[in-house]
Amino acid sequence: MFTPDASLVPRTSQDGRGLAESVVLTPGDWGRGYVAQEPAESAPGTWAVLDESCRWEREKLPRAVLASTSRYSRLPAGGGKGAVKVTAVATVHASVLGADEQLSATLEEVLRCPEQQPRSDERITGLMSLGTPFGARDQEYADDSLLEAGQYVEYGGAAQPYRWMLARLGTVVVAVSVTGGTGYTEQEINHMGSKALAQMLTRVEQRLKGK
């Protein structure tokens, strides 16, 4: 299990922002052909919250969260396949307990809202989740992890596979979402998400690792 150097763990909002921004994937980090969505990045000082109506909104960071950065990218349609939309997120908490509570809350949100609305013309339906702490099912890459699977439907379009993956290392939670386009298999979507999550976890370890 990875143990961060306590002297490198962010304690201020400024340090938290620096870590989050250095960890979150840019379009080029996802692979060849990816470009930024519009908007390309979340507003500073905010994070995504699922409201009582199961709609996603951005709200001001609570005091216990030092920073949160989201970047939005896409792989345009081509080669007979539809466009893929992806999101990468890093959230830095003031404590391990706070980071752990984020994953617990995410598990509860799927039970409360198996259908969610990211934007006015988008729906995520049939959500199911699976939490895997360190050591369970040979999971040895994070202190805790969570997978959500469902279907994404854009207004007037066909349902596409959707994945939301989160993992925690200490006070840092990284997450990716992948919304598949026409012609992509669920295995391909899973691979995109798993590879991206592993990249961000490696970056967290590199930045919090003592000499």
PAZAPA-4460 file (N, C-alpha, C; in steps of 0.05 Angstrom, whole numbers, plus 32768, in hexadecimal, padded with zeros to 4 digits):
% residues 211
    n_x    n_y    n_z   ca_x   ca_y   ca_z    c_x    c_y    c_z   seq   type   mol
   8011   7FE8   8000   8000   8000   8000   8012   8019   8000     1      M     A
   800A   802D   7FEF   801A   8045   7FED   8015   8057   8006     2      F     A
   802B   8061   8012   802A   8073   8028   8037   808E   801F     3      T     A
   8028   80A3   801D   8033   80BC   8014   8046   80C8   8029     4      P     A
   8059   80D9   8020   806A   80E8   8031   8059   80FE   803E     5      D     A
   8056   80FE   8058   8044   8111   8066   804B   812E   8060     6      A     A
   8065   8133   805B   806D   814F   8055   8064   8158   8039     7      S     A
   805C   8146   8028   8054   814D   800D   8036   814D   8009     8      L     A
   8027   8144   801D   800A   8144   801C   7FFF   8160   801E     9      V     A
   7FEF   816A   800B   7FE5   8185   800B   7FD6   818C   8025    10      P     A
   7FDC   81A4   802F   7FCE   81AE   8047   7FBF   81C8   8042    11      R     A
   7FC5   81D4   802B   7FB7   81EE   8025   7FA9   81EB   800A    12      T     A
   7F97   81FD   8005   7F88   81FD   7FEB   7F9B   8201   7FD4    13      S     A
   7FAF   8212   7FD7   7FC2   8217   7FC2   7FD2   81FD   7FBB    14      Q     A
   7FDB   81EF   7FD0   7FEA   81D6   7FCB   7FD7   81C1   7FBF    15      D     A
   7FBE   81C1   7FC8   7FAA   81AE   7FBE   7FA5   81B2   7FA0    16      G     A
   7FA2   81CC   7F99   7F9D   81D3   7F7C   7FB5   81CA   7F6B    17      R     A
   7FCD   81CF   7F75   7FE5   81C8   7F66   7FE6   81AA   7F61    18      G     A
   7FDF   819A   7F75   7FE0   817D   7F72   7FCA   8174   7F5F    19      L     A
   7FB2   817E   7F63   7F9B   8176   7F52   7FA0   817C   7F35    20      A     A
   7FAA   8194   7F2F   7FAE   819C   7F14   7FC5   818D   7F06    21      E     A
   7FD8   8184   7F16   7FEF   8174   7F0B   7FE7   8157   7F06    22      S     A
   7FD2   814E   7F13   7FCA   8132   7F11   7FB5   812E   7EFB    23      V     A
   7FA2   8141   7EF8   7F8C   813D   7EE6   7F95   813B   7EC9    24      V     A
   7F8B   8128   7EBA   7F93   8124   7E9E   7F89   813A   7E8C    25      L     A
   7F9B   8142   7E79   7F94   8153   7E63   7F8A   8142   7E4C    26      T     A
   7F7F   814F   7E37   7F76   813E   7E20   7F8C   812C   7E15    27      P     A
   7FA5   8137   7E12   7FBA   8128   7E07   7FC2   8110   7E18    28      G     A
   7FBD   8112   7E32   7FC4   80FB   7E44   7FB2   80E3   7E3F    29      D     A
   7F9A   80E7   7E35   7F88   80D1   7E2F   7F91   80C1   7E17    30      W     A
   7F9F   80CE   7E05   7FA8   80C0   7DED   7FA5   80D1   7DD4    31      G     A
   7FAE   80C6   7DBE   7FAE   80D4   7DA4   7F91   80DA   7D9B    32      R     A
   7F8D   80F3   7D93   7F73   80FA   7D87   7F60   8108   7D9B    33      G     A
   7F66   8106   7DB5   7F54   8113   7DC8   7F57   8131   7DC8    34      Y     A
   7F41   813F   7DCB   7F41   815C   7DCC   7F30   8166   7DE4    35      V     A
   7F33   817F   7DEB   7F25   818A   7E02   7F07   818E   7DFB    36      A     A
   7EF6   8188   7E0E   7EDA   818F   7E0B   7ED7   81AD   7E12    37      Q     A
   7EBF   81B7   7E10   7EB9   81D3   7E17   7EA3   81D2   7E2C    38      E     A
   7EA8   81DB   7E45   7EC1   81E5   7E4F   7ED6   81CE   7E52    39      P     A
   7EEF   81D6   7E53   7F05   81C3   7E55   7F0B   81BB   7E72    40      A     A
   7F04   81CD   7E85   7F0C   81C9   7EA1   7EF7   81D6   7EB3    41      E     A
   7EF5   81CB   7ECB   7EE1   81D5   7EDE   7EEA   81F0   7EE9    42      S     A
   7ED7   81FF   7EF4   7EDD   8218   7F00   7EEC   8214   7F1A    43      A     A
   7F02   8223   7F1F   7F12   8221   7F38   7F00   8225   7F51    44      P     A
   7F07   8216   7F66   7EF8   821A   7F7F   7EDD   820D   7F80    45      G     A
   7ED7   81FB   7F6D   7EBD   81ED   7F6C   7EC2   81CF   7F6A    46      T     A
   7EAC   81C0   7F70   7EAD   81A3   7F6A   7E90   819A   7F63    47      W     A
   7E8E   8183   7F57   7E74   8179   7F4E   7E64   816C   7F65    48      A     A
   7E4B   8174   7F67   7E39   816A   7F7C   7E1F   815F   7F70    49      V     A
   7E16   8148   7F79   7DFD   813D   7F6F   7DE7   8147   7F82    50      L     A
   7DD4   8157   7F77   7DC0   8164   7F88   7DA9   8151   7F8D    51      D     A
   7D95   815A   7F9B   7D7E   814A   7FA4   7D6D   8140   7F8C    52      E     A
   7D70   814E   7F76   7D61   8146   7F5E   7D71   8134   7F4B    53      S     A
   7D88   812A   7F55   7D9A   8119   7F46   7DA7   8127   7F2E    54      C     A
   7DAA   8141   7F30   7DB8   8150   7F1C   7DD3   8159   7F26    55      R     A
   7DE7   8158   7F14   7E02   8160   7F1C   7E05   817F   7F19    56      W     A
   7E0F   818B   7F2E   7E14   81A8   7F2F   7E30   81AD   7F3A    57      E     A
   7E3B   81C4   7F33   7E55   81CB   7F3F   7E50   81DF   7F55    58      R     A
   7E5B   81D9   7F6D   7E58   81EA   7F84   7E73   81F1   7F8F    59      E     A
   7E73   8206   7FA0   7E8B   820E   7FAD   7E97   81F8   7FBF    60      K     A
   7EB1   81F5   7FBF   7EBE   81E0   7FCF   7EB8   81E4   7FEC    61      L     A
   7EB1   81CE   7FFA   7EAF   81CF   8017   7ECA   81D3   8024    62      P     A
   7ECB   81DC   803D   7EE4   81E2   804A   7EF7   81CA   804C    63      R     A
   7EEC   81B3   804D   7EFC   819B   8051   7F08   8190   8037    64      A     A
   7F02   819E   8020   7F0D   8196   8006   7F20   81AD   7FFE    65      V     A
   7F3A   81A6   7FFA   7F4D   81BA   7FF3   7F4B   81C3   7FD6    66      L     A
   7F46   81B0   7FC4   7F45   81B6   7FA8   7F38   81A0   7F98    67      A     A
   7F2C   81A7   7F81   7F21   8193   7F6F   7F23   819D   7F53    68      S     A
   7F2E   818E   7F41   7F31   8196   7F25   7F26   8180   7F13    69      T     A
   7F15   8188   7EFF   7F0B   8176   7EEB   7F13   8180   7ED0    70      S     A
   7F1B   816D   7EBE   7F21   8174   7EA2   7F10   8162   7E90    71      R     A
   7F05   816E   7E7B   7EF2   8161   7E6A   7EFE   815E   7E4E    72      Y     A
   7F00   8146   7E44   7F0B   8141   7E29   7EF9   812F   7E19    73      S     A
   7EFF   812D   7DFF   7EEF   811B   7DEF   7F00   8110   7DD8    74      R     A
   7EF9   80F9   7DCE   7F05   80ED   7DB6   7EF0   80EF   7DA0    75      L     A
   7EF4   8101   7D8D   7EE0   8105   7D78   7ED9   80EB   7D69    76      P     A
   7EC1   80EB   7D5D   7EB8   80D4   7D4E   7ECB   80D0   7D36    77      A     A
   7ECE   80B6   7D2E   7EDF   80B0   7D18   7EE3   8092   7D15    78      G     A
   7EEA   808A   7CFD   7EEF   806D   7CF9   7ED6   805C   7CFD    79      G     A
   7EBF   8068   7CF8   7EA6   8059   7CFC   7E9D   8057   7D19    80      G     A
   7EAA   8066   7D2B   7EA2   8066   7D47   7E99   8082   7D50    81      K     A
   7E88   8083   7D64   7E7E   809C   7D6E   7E92   80A9   7D81    82      G     A
   7E8D   80C2   7D89   7E9E   80D1   7D9B   7E9E   80C5   7DB7    83      A     A
   7EB4   80C7   7DC5   7EB7   80BF   7DE1   7EBB   80D8   7DF2    84      V     A
   7EAD   80DB   7E08   7EB1   80F1   7E1A   7EBD   80E6   7E34    85      K     A
   7ED1   80F4   7E3D   7EDF   80EC   7E56   7EE3   8103   7E69    86      V     A
   7EE5   80FD   7E82   7EEA   8111   7E97   7EFF   8106   7EAA    87      T     A
   7F11   8117   7EB3   7F25   810F   7EC7   7F23   8123   7EDE    88      A     A
   7F23   8119   7EF7   7F1F   8129   7F0E   7F33   8122   7F24    89      V     A
   7F3D   8136   7F32   7F4D   8132   7F4A   7F43   8144   7F60    90      A     A
   7F3D   8138   7F77   7F34   8147   7F8E   7F46   8143   7FA5    91      T     A
   7F4F   8158   7FB1   7F62   8157   7FC8   7F54   815F   7FE1    92      V     A
   7F52   814D   7FF4   7F44   8152   800D   7F58   815B   8023    93      H     A
   7F4D   8167   8038   7F5E   816F   804F   7F65   8157   8061    94      A     A
   7F57   8141   805E   7F5C   812A   806F   7F55   8110   8060    95      S     A
   7F61   80FA   806A   7F5B   80E0   805E   7F3D   80D9   8063    96      V     A
   7F32   80E1   807A   7F16   80DB   8080   7F04   80E9   806B    97      L     A
   7F0B   8102   8064   7EFB   8110   8051   7EFB   8103   8036    98      G     A
   7F13   80FA   802D   7F16   80EC   8014   7F06   80D2   8014    99      A     A
   7F07   80C3   802A   7EF9   80AA   802D   7EDB   80AF   802B   100      D     A
   7ED2   80C5   8038   7EB5   80CB   8038   7EAB   80D1   801B   101      E     A
   7EBD   80DC   800A   7EB4   80E2   7FEE   7EAC   80C8   7FE0   102      Q     A
   7EBC   80B3   7FE4   7EB6   8099   7FD7   7E9D   808D   7FE3   103      L     A
   7E9A   808F   7FFE   7E82   8085   800B   7E69   8093   8001   104      S     A
   7E6B   80AE   7FFE   7E54   80BD   7FF4   7E4D   80B6   7FD7   105      A     A
   7E62   80B0   7FC7   7E5D   80A9   7FAB   7E4E   808E   7FAA   106      T     A
   7E55   807B   7FBA   7E46   8062   7FBB   7E28   8067   7FC2   107      L     A
   7E24   8078   7FD5   7E08   807E   7FDE   7DF9   808C   7FC8   108      E     A
   7E07   809D   7FB8   7DF9   80AC   7FA3   7DEE   809A   7F8E   109      E     A
   7DFC   8084   7F88   7DF1   8072   7F73   7DD8   8065   7F7D   110      V     A
   7DD6   805F   7F96   7DBD   8053   7FA1   7DA7   8068   7FA1   111      L     A
   7DAE   8081   7FA7   7D99   8096   7FA7   7D91   809E   7F8B   112      R     A
   7DA5   809E   7F79   7DA0   80A9   7F5E   7DAB   8095   7F49   113      C     A
   7D9D   807F   7F44   7DA7   806D   7F2F   7DA4   807A   7F13   114      P     A
   7D95   8090   7F11   7D94   80A0   7EF9   7D9D   80BC   7F00   115      E     A
   7DB0   80C6   7EF1   7DBC   80E0   7EF7   7DBD   80F2   7EDE   116      Q     A
   7DBE   810C   7EE3   7DBD   8120   7ECD   7DD6   8131   7ECE   117      Q     A
   7DEB   812B   7EBE   7E03   813B   7EBE   7DFE   8157   7EB3   118      P     A
   7DEF   8159   7E9D   7DE8   8172   7E91   7DCA   8171   7E88   119      R     A
   7DBF   8187   7E80   7DA2   8188   7E7A   7D99   8174   7E65   120      S     A
   7DAB   816F   7E51   7DA4   815D   7E3B   7DB1   8142   7E3D   121      D     A
   7DBA   813A   7E55   7DC8   8121   7E59   7DBC   8111   7E70   122      E     A
   7DBC   80F6   7E6E   7DB3   80E5   7E83   7DC6   80CE   7E86   123      R     A
   7DCB   80C6   7E9F   7DD9   80AD   7EA5   7DC5   809B   7EB3   124      I     A
   7DC1   8083   7EA8   7DAC   8071   7EB3   7DB7   8056   7EBA   125      T     A
   7DA8   8048   7ECB   7DAF   802C   7ED2   7DC9   802A   7EE1   126      G     A
   7DD0   803E   7EF1   7DEA   803E   7EFF   7DEC   8028   7F14   127      L     A
   7E02   801A   7F14   7E09   8007   7F29   7E25   800D   7F32   128      M     A
   7E2C   8006   7F4B   7E46   800C   7F55   7E53   7FF5   7F64   129      S     A
   7E6D   7FF5   7F65   7E7C   7FE0   7F74   7E94   7FED   7F81   130      L     A
   7E96   7FEC   7F9B   7EAD   7FF6   7FAA   7EC1   7FE0   7FAF   131      G     A
   7EDB   7FE6   7FAC   7EF0   7FD2   7FB1   7F06   7FDF   7FC1   132      T     A
   7F07   7FDA   7FDB   7F1D   7FE5   7FEB   7F37   7FD6   7FE6   133      P     A
   7F4D   7FE2   7FF0   7F67   7FD6   7FEC   7F67   7FB9   7FF7   134      F     A
   7F72   7FA7   7FE7   7F74   7F8B   7FF0   7F5D   7F79   7FE7   135      G     A
   7F46   7F85   7FE1   7F2F   7F76   7FD8   7F30   7F71   7FBA   136      A     A
   7F2B   7F58   7FB2   7F2B   7F50   7F96   7F46   7F58   7F88   137      R     A
   7F5C   7F55   7F98   7F77   7F5B   7F8E   7F7B   7F78   7F86   138      D     A
   7F6B   7F8A   7F92   7F6E   7FA7   7F8C   7F85   7FB1   7F9E   139      Q     A
   7F9B   7FB8   7F91   7FB3   7FC1   7FA0   7FBE   7FDB   7F95   140      E     A
   7FAD   7FEA   7F86   7FB7   8003   7F7A   7FAD   801C   7F89   141      Y     A
   7F9B   8019   7F9C   7F90   8031   7FAA   7F85   8029   7FC5   142      A     A
   7F83   803D   7FD7   7F77   8038   7FF1   7F5A   802F   7FEF   143      D     A
   7F4C   8039   7FDB   7F30   8032   7FD6   7F2A   8038   7FB9   144      D     A
   7F16   802A   7FAE   7F0F   8030   7F92   7EF1   802A   7F8F   145      S     A
   7EE6   8036   7F79   7ECA   8033   7F74   7EC5   8034   7F56   146      L     A
   7EB3   8023   7F4C   7EAC   8022   7F30   7E8D   8026   7F2E   147      L     A
   7E85   8038   7F1D   7E69   803B   7F16   7E65   8034   7EF8   148      E     A
   7E51   8025   7EF2   7E4B   801E   7ED6   7E2E   8024   7ED0   149      A     A
   7E29   802E   7EB8   7E0E   8034   7EB0   7E0C   803B   7E92   150      G     A
   7DF7   8048   7E8A   7DF3   8050   7E6E   7DF0   806E   7E6D   151      Q     A
   7DFC   807A   7E59   7DFB   8097   7E54   7DE9   809C   7E3C   152      Y     A
   7DD6   80AF   7E3F   7DC4   80B5   7E2A   7DC4   80D3   7E26   153      V     A
   7DCC   80DC   7E0E   7DCA   80F8   7E07   7DAF   80FD   7DF8   154      E     A
   7DA4   8114   7DFB   7D89   811A   7DEF   7D89   8112   7DD2   155      Y     A
   7D76   80FF   7DCB   7D73   80F7   7DB0   7D86   80E2   7DA6   156      G     A
   7D99   80D9   7DB8   7DAD   80C5   7DB0   7DA8   80AA   7DBC   157      G     A
   7DB8   8097   7DB4   7DB6   807B   7DBE   7DC6   8079   7DD8   158      A     A
   7DBF   8066   7DE8   7DCD   8061   7E01   7DE9   8056   7DFC   159      A     A
   7DFD   8060   7E0B   7E18   8058   7E09   7E23   8050   7E24   160      Q     A
   7E37   803E   7E25   7E42   8035   7E3F   7E50   804C   7E4D   161      P     A
   7E4C   804D   7E68   7E58   8062   7E78   7E66   8056   7E90   162      Y     A
   7E7E   8060   7E96   7E8D   8057   7EAE   7E97   806F   7EBE   163      R     A
   7E95   806D   7ED8   7EA0   8081   7EEB   7EB1   8072   7EFE   164      W     A
   7ECB   8078   7EFF   7EDE   806A   7F10   7EEC   807D   7F23   165      M     A
   7EED   8076   7F3C   7EFA   8086   7F51   7F0E   8075   7F60   166      L     A
   7F23   8082   7F69   7F37   8075   7F7B   7F43   8089   7F8E   167      A     A
   7F49   8080   7FA6   7F54   8091   7FBB   7F70   8088   7FC3   168      R     A
   7F82   809C   7FC4   7F9C   8097   7FD0   7F9F   80AD   7FE6   169      L     A
   7F9E   80A5   7FFF   7FA0   80B8   8014   7F8A   80CD   8013   170      G     A
   7F92   80E7   8011   7F7E   80FD   8011   7F75   8104   7FF4   171      T     A
   7F7F   80F6   7FE0   7F79   80FD   7FC5   7F66   80E8   7FB8   172      V     A
   7F52   80F2   7FAB   7F3F   80E1   7F9C   7F41   80E9   7F7E   173      V     A
   7F47   80D5   7F6E   7F48   80DA   7F51   7F31   80CA   7F44   174      V     A
   7F26   80D5   7F2E   7F0F   80C8   7F22   7F0F   80CD   7F04   175      A     A
   7F03   80BB   7EF5   7F00   80BE   7ED8   7EE4   80B5   7ED0   176      V     A
   7ED9   80C2   7EBC   7EC0   80B8   7EB0   7EC6   80B4   7E92   177      S     A
   7EBA   809F   7E87   7EBC   809A   7E6B   7EA0   8094   7E60   178      V     A
   7E99   80A3   7E4C   7E7F   809F   7E3E   7E85   8096   7E22   179      T     A
   7E7E   807D   7E1C   7E85   8071   7E03   7E74   807A   7DEC   180      G     A
   7E80   807B   7DD4   7E71   8081   7DBC   7E68   8068   7DAE   181      G     A
   7E58   806B   7D9A   7E4F   8054   7D8A   7E67   8044   7D7F   182      T     A
   7E66   802A   7D82   7E7B   8019   7D78   7E90   8011   7D8C   183      G     A
   7E90   801D   7DA4   7EA3   8015   7DB9   7E97   8000   7DCB   184      Y     A
   7EA6   7FEC   7DD2   7E9D   7FD7   7DE4   7EA0   7FE0   7E01   185      T     A
   7E92   7FD2   7E13   7E95   7FD9   7E2F   7EB2   7FD3   7E38   186      E     A
   7EBF   7FBF   7E2D   7EDA   7FB8   7E34   7EED   7FCF   7E2C   187      Q     A
   7EE8   7FDC   7E15   7EF9   7FF2   7E0C   7EF4   800A   7E1F   188      E     A
   7EDC   800F   7E27   7ED6   8025   7E39   7EE3   8020   7E54   189      I     A
   7EE1   8008   7E5E   7EEE   8001   7E78   7F0C   8005   7E76   190      N     A
   7F18   7FFE   7E60   7F35   8001   7E5C   7F3D   801E   7E5C   191      H     A
   7F2E   802F   7E4E   7F34   804B   7E4E   7F34   8057   7E6A   192      M     A
   7F1F   8050   7E7A   7F1D   805A   7E95   7F32   8050   7EA7   193      G     A
   7F38   8036   7EA6   7F4C   802A   7EB8   7F68   8035   7EB3   194      S     A
   7F6E   8039   7E99   7F89   8043   7E92   7F8C   8060   7E9C   195      K     A
   7F77   8070   7E98   7F78   808C   7EA1   7F7A   808E   7EBF   196      A     A
   7F6B   807E   7ECD   7F6C   807F   7EEA   7F87   8077   7EF4   197      L     A
   7F93   8063   7EE8   7FAE   805A   7EF0   7FC2   8070   7EEB   198      A     A
   7FC0   807F   7ED5   7FD2   8095   7ED0   7FD1   80AA   7EE7   199      Q     A
   7FB9   80B1   7EEF   7FB6   80C5   7F04   7FC0   80BB   7F1F   200      M     A
   7FBB   80A2   7F25   7FC5   8096   7F3E   7FE3   8096   7F3F   201      L     A
   7FF0   8090   7F28   800D   8091   7F27   8017   80AD   7F2B   202      T     A
   800A   80C1   7F20   8012   80DD   7F25   800F   80E5   7F42   203      R     A
   7FFA   80DC   7F4F   7FF6   80E2   7F6C   800E   80D6   7F7B   204      V     A
   8014   80BD   7F76   802A   80B0   7F84   8045   80BF   7F7F   205      E     A
   804A   80C6   7F66   8063   80D4   7F60   8066   80EF   7F6E   206      Q     A
   804F   80FD   7F72   8050   8117   7F7E   8050   8116   7F9D   207      R     A
   8047   8100   7FA8   8046   80FD   7FC5   805B   80EA   7FD0   208      L     A
   806C   80E0   7FBF   8080   80CD   7FC7   8098   80DB   7FD2   209      K     A
   80A1   80D2   7FEA   80BA   80DD   7FF6   80D3   80D4   7FE7   210      G     A
   80E8   80E3   7FEB   8102   80DB   7FDE   810F   80C4   7FED   211      K     A
***
